[in-house]
Amino acid sequence: MWLRFNCLHHTREAYLQLIIQIGIVAEPHDQYTDILRFLTPYAVSPLPGFTDGWVTIQDASEQGCIALLDPQDR
């Protein structure tokens, strides 16, 4: 189970510390900086900021598409 966090709200390390405090074990992806992998699936409702848009559930391959396409601001 992969979690993508909104980097406008937290850094990867800061959000990782938030979920560790509530007993969730996760690890960062080695290539994509905005996602974490849960070592065990969890319900999304207790995730800090889930209802406020801080995080979404998103597969690592979806994050990879963004990296490959390299969208640019206009």
C-alpha positions as CSV (number, residue, x, y, z in Angstrom):
1,M,0.0,0.0,0.0
2,W,1.5,3.3,-1.1
3,L,0.7,6.8,0.2
4,R,1.4,10.0,-1.6
5,F,1.7,13.1,0.6
6,N,1.2,16.7,-0.4
7,C,4.6,18.3,-0.1
8,L,2.9,21.7,0.3
9,H,1.9,20.5,3.8
10,H,4.8,18.3,5.0
11,T,8.2,17.0,4.0
12,R,8.5,13.2,3.6
13,E,10.4,13.0,6.9
14,A,7.9,15.1,8.8
15,Y,4.9,13.1,7.6
16,L,6.7,9.8,8.3
17,Q,7.3,11.0,11.9
18,L,3.5,11.8,12.2
19,I,2.5,8.3,11.2
20,I,5.2,6.6,13.3
21,Q,3.7,8.4,16.3
22,I,0.4,6.6,15.7
23,G,2.1,3.2,15.2
24,I,2.2,3.0,11.4
25,V,5.3,1.5,9.9
26,A,6.3,2.8,6.5
27,E,9.4,3.3,4.4
28,P,10.2,5.9,1.7
29,H,10.5,4.9,-1.9
30,D,14.1,4.9,-3.2
31,Q,13.4,7.0,-6.3
32,Y,10.2,9.0,-5.8
33,T,10.3,11.5,-3.0
34,D,6.6,12.1,-2.5
35,I,5.5,8.6,-1.5
36,L,5.8,6.2,1.4
37,R,5.1,2.4,1.4
38,F,3.2,1.0,4.3
39,L,4.6,-2.3,5.4
40,T,1.1,-3.4,6.4
41,P,-2.2,-2.1,4.8
42,Y,-4.0,0.4,7.0
43,A,-7.4,2.1,7.0
44,V,-7.1,5.6,5.6
45,S,-9.4,7.4,8.0
46,P,-7.0,7.6,10.9
47,L,-4.1,8.9,8.7
48,P,-3.1,12.4,9.8
49,G,-4.6,15.0,7.4
50,F,-6.3,12.4,5.1
51,T,-9.6,14.2,5.1
52,D,-7.8,17.6,4.6
53,G,-6.0,16.5,1.5
54,W,-2.5,16.1,3.1
55,V,-2.2,12.6,1.7
56,T,-3.8,10.2,-0.9
57,I,-3.5,6.6,-1.7
58,Q,-1.5,6.3,-4.9
59,D,0.4,3.4,-6.4
60,A,4.2,4.0,-6.9
61,S,3.7,3.3,-10.7
62,E,1.4,6.3,-10.9
63,Q,4.1,8.5,-9.3
64,G,6.5,7.1,-11.8
65,C,4.4,8.3,-14.7
66,I,4.7,11.9,-13.3
67,A,8.5,11.6,-13.1
68,L,8.7,10.2,-16.7
69,L,6.4,12.9,-18.2
70,D,8.2,15.7,-16.3
71,P,5.4,18.3,-16.5
72,Q,6.4,21.9,-16.5
73,D,4.7,25.1,-15.2
74,R,3.8,27.5,-18.0
